[in-house]
């Protein structure tokens, strides 16, 4: 890795601002990029001042915490100046925004750059596909993570509250043969100062499937959609308007059974592909207020920390929330498309897509991340595995 002056962070939302502030407070010179159409709203005064305040409890087993007002060296809406000479490029945007950022990135990629995608959600596959389509031959290493290293919220432009630093981070590269170079380049970045374990997944497909959001959020949100919508009529259920929380109000034994059934279909997909999961959750872990999220982030005193008053995980409060509009078309549709391609029956996952499409009045199968959209369309199982491991078919 070069000097501490070559980190580009792409994305001006809660995750991007947390990454940028964390790096800057640790002594790195950071370029923070946001799409021009969103920068005024997401960054506000930080566009001129370059200042982002990082706070929050930052719960993690190490007891590590970093807070303060960070001075970002460059806040820009010009992708060329953000990427020029950057040895590490952190992409910290929601999955539904990845293509827009990749479109801007690709013309300015340089040989030797390390691209780190948080959260991957099969975005590494899309980036490689888009690079091929645009005939971009930049020799870059692309790696992805199963989760952000933070549980963080943007309270106002330029001010983020980080309440959790994740203890476990699961990663791999596309292709997997680049993984040693990738992890050596990024593992000591300040964004991982709360991490206890770096766990290499079995390919970027494993990275995507080991993202716990779809298995927890989708069944939980769909099965609670009526209560969620009614709670938004202030006073009902004694839940103040805007304070509905899946983790506090939506977990029950019946919901947990659906989540566990979804999870077992994920395991079927991985087994049929011949891929190993990093660890398997026992069914009993689903039967708690925090489902599999407490061991996922390894929170000390997990239930107390995941109380929405402490962690601010209120939501979803409408069917436009990302638990519906990201975790279904991206998380569920890729899983279903993989299962269909290798002749694995996944009726729970398919049912979640169908119900979600009706609830949200959208065709998630049509608009979601199919194998064709992530560059795996028409490939046999053996070809898929060869590509994600070696980079060729």
Helices and strands as residue ranges (DSSP letters): E 7-10, H 14-25, E 30-33, H 36-43, H 46-49, E 51-55, E 68-71, E 74-76, H 79-83, E 88-91, G 95-97, H 98-106, E 114-117, H 123-133, E 141-145, E 150-156, E 159-165, E 168-173, G 176-178, H 179-186, G 190-192, E 197-200, H 203-209, H 213-213, I 214-218, H 219-223, H 225-231, G 236-238, H 246-249, H 253-273, G 283-286, H 293-297, H 302-305, H 308-311, H 322-325, I 327-332, H 333-341, H 347-360, H 364-367, H 381-390
